[in-house]
Amino acid sequence: MADDITFAGFNAEIDKAFQSAWHSERGGSENWVNLLNSYGVNPLSKEDKEYLLNSEMKITRGAFPIELRRVYEKIIEKYSASQDEQLRSAISNFDMDSKVKEYYQKIKPFSGLGDIFKNAATGTAKYSEGLQKAKQLTIKCKNCGAPRLEEMQYDNCLFCGSKLFERTT
């Protein structure tokens, strides 16, 4: 990590984190873990990685979005004390959710139109049966669409780290 506390340094670190995550092997690589460690971010546990790799939220390559979010948070924390107006503006305009979603869009599997229609035909019967009577609802992350893992999970999405529910004051 460079100690260049400037607008250019901020952008370079954000880009380096994105590229390192994206070019990592599926679930993260040794280089990615080294980058996490350089920012003081703990990688996901082996159990969490296995759970996510086998979940609905598929990835074909790269580190997990939640880990990238944690690195972004550390980078923002590092630069937030700066008095440089351009840098402060860049930090305040940094949309964490959209950046993490952009990353997820790059690492998720591509599904062509044929897959969409095939899945719709088979999934309609499987998942629609009894919905009108039971009124079941799966709460999903507003950012990435991952289902909430537990009924009592009210904090952040395990997959991308976005807040599951907005707080009102």
C-alpha positions in Angstrom: 0.0 0.0 0.0 1.3 3.4 -0.9 1.2 6.2 1.6 0.1 8.7 -1.1 -2.8 10.4 0.6 -4.1 12.1 -2.6 -7.0 11.8 -5.0 -4.8 9.8 -7.4 -3.6 7.5 -4.6 -7.2 6.9 -3.5 -8.3 6.0 -7.0 -5.2 3.8 -7.5 -5.9 1.8 -4.4 -9.6 1.4 -5.3 -8.7 0.2 -8.7 -6.0 -2.1 -7.4 -8.4 -3.7 -5.0 -11.0 -4.2 -7.7 -8.5 -5.7 -10.1 -6.9 -8.0 -7.5 -10.3 -9.3 -6.5 -11.5 -9.7 -10.1 -8.3 -11.5 -11.3 -8.3 -13.8 -8.3 -9.3 -17.4 -8.7 -12.8 -18.4 -7.7 -13.2 -17.6 -4.0 -9.9 -15.8 -3.7 -6.2 -16.6 -4.2 -3.1 -16.2 -2.1 -2.4 -12.8 -3.7 -5.9 -11.7 -2.7 -5.4 -12.9 0.9 -2.1 -11.0 1.0 -4.0 -7.8 -0.1 -6.7 -8.4 2.5 -4.0 -8.8 5.2 -2.2 -5.6 4.0 -5.4 -3.7 4.9 -6.0 -5.6 8.1 -9.1 -7.4 6.7 -9.8 -10.9 7.8 -10.7 -13.3 4.9 -13.9 -15.2 5.2 -13.6 -18.5 7.1 -13.3 -21.7 5.1 -16.8 -22.6 6.2 -18.3 -19.3 5.0 -16.4 -19.6 1.7 -17.8 -23.2 1.2 -21.3 -22.1 2.1 -21.1 -19.2 -0.4 -19.6 -21.2 -3.2 -22.5 -23.7 -2.9 -25.2 -21.0 -2.5 -27.6 -19.5 -5.1 -25.2 -16.6 -5.6 -22.8 -18.2 -8.0 -19.5 -16.8 -9.0 -17.3 -18.0 -11.8 -14.1 -16.2 -10.7 -12.7 -13.7 -8.3 -12.9 -13.0 -4.6 -16.2 -12.7 -2.7 -18.0 -9.3 -2.9 -18.1 -9.0 0.9 -14.3 -9.1 1.1 -14.0 -6.5 -1.6 -16.4 -4.3 0.3 -14.3 -4.7 3.5 -11.2 -3.6 1.6 -13.1 -0.6 0.1 -14.1 0.4 3.7 -10.5 0.3 4.9 -9.4 2.4 1.9 -12.1 5.0 2.6 -11.2 5.0 6.3 -7.5 5.5 5.4 -8.2 8.5 3.2 -11.1 10.1 5.1 -8.9 12.3 7.3 -7.6 14.2 4.3 -8.3 17.9 3.9 -8.0 17.7 0.1 -11.4 18.8 -1.3 -11.2 16.7 -4.5 -10.4 13.6 -2.4 -13.1 14.4 0.1 -15.6 14.8 -2.7 -14.5 11.5 -4.3 -15.0 9.7 -0.9 -18.4 11.2 -0.3 -19.5 10.3 -3.8 -18.2 6.7 -3.7 -21.3 4.5 -3.9 -20.2 1.4 -2.1 -23.3 -0.6 -3.1 -23.1 0.1 -6.8 -19.3 -0.6 -6.9 -19.8 -3.9 -5.2 -22.8 -4.7 -7.5 -20.7 -3.8 -10.5 -18.0 -6.2 -9.3 -20.6 -9.0 -8.8 -21.9 -8.4 -12.3 -18.4 -9.2 -13.6 -17.9 -12.4 -11.6 -21.3 -14.0 -11.8 -22.0 -16.7 -14.4 -23.4 -15.5 -17.8 -26.8 -17.0 -18.5 -28.0 -16.6 -22.1 -31.6 -16.1 -23.0 -32.1 -19.8 -23.6 -31.2 -20.5 -20.0 -33.6 -17.8 -18.8 -36.6 -19.3 -20.6 -35.6 -22.9 -19.8 -35.3 -22.0 -16.1 -38.5 -20.0 -16.1 -40.5 -23.0 -17.5 -39.1 -25.5 -15.0 -38.9 -23.0 -12.1 -42.5 -21.8 -12.4 -44.0 -25.1 -11.4 -41.4 -25.8 -8.8 -41.4 -22.5 -7.0 -45.0 -21.1 -7.6 -46.9 -24.1 -6.3 -49.0 -22.9 -3.3 -47.6 -19.4 -3.3 -51.0 -17.8 -3.6 -52.4 -19.7 -0.7 -49.4 -19.6 1.6 -48.2 -16.0 0.8 -44.6 -17.0 1.4 -42.0 -14.3 0.9 -38.2 -14.6 0.6 -36.5 -11.5 1.7 -33.6 -10.7 -0.6 -30.7 -8.2 -0.5 -31.7 -5.0 -2.4 -28.2 -4.8 -3.9 -27.3 -8.2 -5.1 -30.4 -10.3 -4.7 -29.0 -12.9 -2.3 -31.7 -14.4 -0.1 -31.5 -13.6 3.6 -29.8 -16.6 5.2 -31.6 -16.7 8.5 -35.1 -15.6 9.6 -33.5 -13.4 12.3 -30.8 -11.9 10.1 -31.3 -8.2 10.2 -27.8 -6.7 9.7 -25.8 -7.0 6.5 -25.9 -9.4 3.5 -23.4 -12.1 3.9 -22.7 -12.1 0.1 -22.1 -8.4 -0.7 -22.2 -6.7 2.7 -25.1 -4.3 1.9 -27.5 -3.4 4.7 -30.5 -5.7 4.5 -32.9 -3.1 6.0 -32.7 0.6 6.0 -32.9 2.3 9.4 -35.3 5.1 9.9 -34.8 7.8 12.5 
